[in-house]
Amino acid sequence: MLKIFKIILAMFVVVSAGGSFASAASYANQADIDIIAASNKAYVDFIKAINDEKSVADGTVLAQTAAASSAFNNVASHNFSSKLGVKYIKKSAEVKKYAGEIKVLLDKIAVVLRERDYNAVNQYLAQTRNSVKKYSAAIEEVNKAASESNSYAEYFFLLVTIATAAMAVGSFIWFAISRSKQPSPDLLAARKAVAFSSLIPLVGAVVTYATFMLASNAGGTYTVAYGLILIGSVAYVCSIVRYIILARNTPTVSPDQSTTVK
């Protein structure tokens, strides 16, 4: 009986750790997505302006060049999310590197545009396009890293759900075994409370997993509803503590003196 009880407690430790991880794994990379999208739009606007003879002739292209330079500078100086794993951080560093290169090239283009040195403009523009290709490839790697991180999180939340289900099953088995041992009515009621309180973290785990899957399918940022796991875990621990206290204060009843509880 004690061995079963220890196994249940071990499961609870795993589930509690899972609840904490769920908190840390709330995805907050929308700022990364937005700042990259802004740089892409600024580059498209710059290319449209640089290919428009009127914009080049009257100098209005300089405004688009400055806007694009500012957008890529924002990416280069941006602190990407640290909540999507080491690979995401590493790949985002590549994005920042190429964004910085593009920013420098755009600044050079602005200088030669003012000087109306169009040969130099074309040379820097060719270099910029090469850097943009590298930038786009780096963004693809960041997207892959984010997808991998999401997959790992999905497996983890599924594992937490399975663990809470196993914990609930173990708790009810423990309760069923205790009925055959004919404990005191108070102890039996306390064990029943432990068994039924194990259902709360299970419901919380199911809600957490469902929330993650819905958010994942919807796209964007994820808000994981892990609070019910923590609340359920607290309730489960409290019921266990109450049982332990009651068991220590309840005298052992010999089999011939026991009372059958129906």
VENSUL-V228305 format. One line per field, one symbol per residue. phi: phi as a letter, one per 40 degrees, with the letter a starting at -180 (. if undefined). A space follows every 50 residues. Layout:
phi=???
This chain:
phi=.ccccccccccccccccccccdcccccbbccccccccccccccccccccc ccdcccccgcccccccccdcccccccbcccdbbbgccccccccccccccc ccdccccccccccccfccccdccccccccccccccccccccccccccccc cccccccccccccccccccccccdcccccccfccdccccccccccccccc ccccccccccccccccccggcbbcccdccccccccccccccccccccccc ccbcdcbcbcbb
